[in-house]
Amino acid sequence: MTHATVTYLFDPLCGWCYGATPMLDKLAASGAALTLLPTGLFSGAGARPLDAGFAAHAWAADQRIERLSGQRFTQAYLDNVLNLRGTLLDSGAATLGISAAGLDDPQQRLPALKAIQHARYVDGRDIVTASGVAAVLADAGMAGAARLVATPTDSVLAANRELVGGGRALFERLNANGVPSLAVIRNDRPRLIGSNALFGSYDNLVAHLQAA
C-alpha cells in the first residue's frame, strides 16, 4: 500500500460501519495512511424517525453483523435506543463530534468514532443529540471536542460541512452503493474496495488494497 491513501467512508449510525471497526483498528495499527470521511448518510435529508418497523429491521441486521464481526450489540442498546420511541435516526450531532475531535488532528476521528459507536451499541446511550454526543466525548477524554459540539463555533461548523461534502463527493465519484466503503487513492485516482472485504480475514483485505 505504499504511496496510497486508504479512505474510509462511513456514517456513525451505520451498524455495518460499527462492525468494520476491528479491521479499521488493524489498518491503523499497520501504519496505513488511513483517512476517515463521513458521508452524512443519516443526517439532514437522510434523517428519519426511529419507528418500530425500522428498529426491527435494524436489530435483525445487527445480529448478523455481530456474528460476522464479533462486535457487540447489547440489550441496553435494544432497550434504550432501538425501542425508545419518539427519537430520530439522525447522525448530524455524532458527525459534528467526529469533525470536532479531528479539527486539529485528523487522526482523532477514529477514536471519536469508536467512542460514539461504543456509547450507542454497547452502553445504549444517546448519540443523536448534541448534549448526548458532548457527554460521550467528554467521558472519552475529548473535552475540547465536547465543548465544540455543545457550543459549535463557525470554524467547526465549516470544517464539518467541508468534511461531509468531501465524503459525499468521493462516495458519488466512486458510485458506491452504501457505507461502509473503502477507497484506495493513488495519484488522485480512487478505486473502490467492496465492503465485503471488511468482514473477511485481514490478509484478504490487505490483498484487495494492494491490488487496487
C-alpha positions in Angstrom: 0.0 0.0 0.0 3.0 2.3 -0.5 2.2 5.8 -1.8 -1.5 5.1 -1.4 -4.1 6.6 0.9 -6.9 4.4 2.2 -10.1 6.4 2.7 -12.9 5.1 4.8 -16.4 6.3 4.0 -18.9 5.9 6.9 -21.8 7.1 8.9 -21.7 6.9 12.7 -25.2 5.5 12.9 -24.4 2.7 10.4 -24.3 -0.7 12.2 -22.2 -2.2 9.4 -19.7 0.6 9.9 -19.5 -0.3 13.6 -19.0 -3.9 12.6 -16.0 -2.8 10.4 -14.1 -1.3 13.4 -11.8 -4.3 14.1 -10.5 -4.1 10.5 -10.0 -0.3 10.8 -8.0 -0.9 14.0 -5.8 -3.3 12.2 -5.3 -1.0 9.3 -4.4 1.9 11.6 -2.0 -0.3 13.6 -0.3 -1.4 10.4 0.7 2.2 9.7 -1.5 2.6 6.7 -2.3 6.1 5.7 -6.0 5.9 6.8 -8.4 8.9 6.3 -11.9 8.9 7.7 -14.7 10.8 5.8 -18.3 10.8 6.9 -20.9 10.9 4.2 -23.8 12.3 6.1 -26.0 9.3 5.1 -28.3 9.6 8.1 -28.2 13.4 8.6 -30.0 16.3 7.0 -32.5 14.9 4.4 -31.3 11.4 5.3 -32.5 11.6 9.0 -35.7 9.7 9.8 -37.9 8.7 12.7 -36.7 5.6 14.6 -40.0 3.8 14.4 -40.9 0.2 15.4 -40.5 -1.1 11.8 -37.1 0.3 11.3 -36.0 -0.8 14.8 -37.0 -4.4 14.0 -35.1 -4.3 10.7 -32.0 -2.8 12.3 -32.0 -5.3 15.1 -32.1 -8.2 12.7 -29.2 -6.7 10.7 -27.3 -6.1 13.9 -27.5 -9.7 14.9 -25.9 -10.7 11.5 -23.2 -8.0 11.9 -22.4 -9.4 15.4 -22.0 -12.9 14.0 -19.7 -11.7 11.2 -17.6 -9.2 13.2 -17.7 -10.1 16.8 -18.9 -6.6 17.6 -21.4 -6.4 20.5 -25.0 -5.1 20.2 -26.3 -5.2 23.7 -29.7 -5.4 25.5 -29.1 -1.9 26.7 -28.9 -0.7 23.1 -32.1 -2.6 22.2 -34.0 -1.2 25.2 -32.7 2.3 25.4 -32.0 3.1 21.7 -34.0 1.0 19.3 -37.1 0.5 21.4 -37.2 4.2 22.6 -39.9 5.8 20.6 -40.0 9.5 19.7 -36.3 9.7 18.7 -34.7 10.2 15.3 -32.1 8.3 13.4 -30.0 11.4 12.8 -26.2 11.3 12.7 -25.8 15.1 12.5 -24.6 15.6 16.0 -22.4 12.5 16.0 -20.8 13.6 12.7 -20.1 17.0 14.2 -18.5 15.4 17.1 -16.1 13.4 14.9 -15.3 16.6 12.9 -14.7 18.5 16.2 -12.4 15.8 17.5 -10.3 15.8 14.3 -10.2 19.6 13.9 -6.6 19.9 14.9 -5.6 16.3 14.4 -7.4 14.2 11.8 -6.1 11.0 13.5 -8.5 11.7 16.3 -11.5 11.0 14.1 -11.2 7.2 14.6 -11.0 7.3 18.4 -14.0 9.7 18.4 -16.0 7.4 16.1 -15.2 4.4 18.2 -16.3 6.2 21.4 -19.5 7.3 19.8 -20.3 3.8 18.4 -19.5 2.1 21.7 -21.7 4.5 23.6 -24.6 3.6 21.3 -24.3 -0.1 20.6 -22.8 -1.3 23.9 -23.8 1.3 26.5 -27.2 2.2 25.0 -26.5 5.9 25.3 -27.9 8.9 23.3 -25.7 10.0 20.5 -28.3 11.7 18.3 -28.4 14.9 20.3 -25.7 17.5 20.8 -25.8 17.1 24.6 -25.6 13.3 24.3 -22.6 13.4 22.0 -20.8 16.0 24.1 -21.2 13.8 27.2 -19.8 10.8 25.3 -16.8 12.8 24.1 -16.1 14.3 27.5 -16.2 10.8 29.1 -13.7 9.7 26.4 -11.2 12.4 27.4 -12.0 14.7 24.4 -13.1 17.7 26.4 -12.3 20.2 23.7 -14.4 18.4 21.1 -17.2 18.0 23.6 -17.3 21.8 24.1 -17.3 22.4 20.4 -20.3 20.1 20.0 -22.2 21.7 22.9 -21.4 25.2 21.6 -20.3 25.0 17.9 -18.1 27.7 16.5 -18.2 28.9 12.9 -14.9 27.2 12.3 -16.0 23.8 13.4 -19.3 24.1 11.5 -17.4 25.0 8.4 -14.9 22.1 8.9 -17.8 19.7 9.4 -19.5 20.9 6.2 -16.3 20.5 4.3 -15.6 17.0 5.7 -19.1 15.7 4.9 -19.0 17.4 1.5 -15.8 15.7 0.7 -17.2 12.3 1.8 -20.3 12.7 -0.3 -18.3 13.8 -3.3 -16.0 10.8 -3.1 -18.9 8.5 -2.5 -20.6 9.7 -5.7 -17.4 9.7 -7.7 -16.9 6.0 -6.7 -20.6 5.1 -7.5 -20.6 3.4 -4.1 -23.7 1.6 -3.1 -23.6 2.3 0.6 -21.4 2.5 3.7 -19.0 1.3 4.9 -16.9 1.8 1.8 -13.2 1.8 1.3 -11.2 3.6 -1.4 -7.6 3.3 -2.3 -6.4 6.6 -3.7 -3.2 6.6 -5.8 -2.1 9.7 -7.8 -5.5 11.2 -7.1 -7.3 8.3 -8.6 -9.7 6.5 -6.2 -10.6 2.9 -6.5 -13.5 1.3 -4.6 -12.9 -1.7 -2.4 -16.0 -3.8 -1.8 -17.3 -3.6 1.7 -17.3 -7.4 1.9 -13.5 -7.2 2.3 -14.1 -5.6 5.7 -15.8 -8.7 7.0 -13.4 -11.4 6.0 -9.8 -12.0 7.0 -7.4 -9.2 7.4 -5.0 -10.8 4.9 -7.8 -10.8 2.4 -8.4 -7.1 3.0 -4.8 -6.2 2.5 -4.7 -8.2 -0.7 -7.6 -6.2 -2.0 -6.0 -2.9 -1.1 -2.7 -3.9 -2.6 -4.3 -5.0 -5.8 -6.4 -1.8 -6.2 
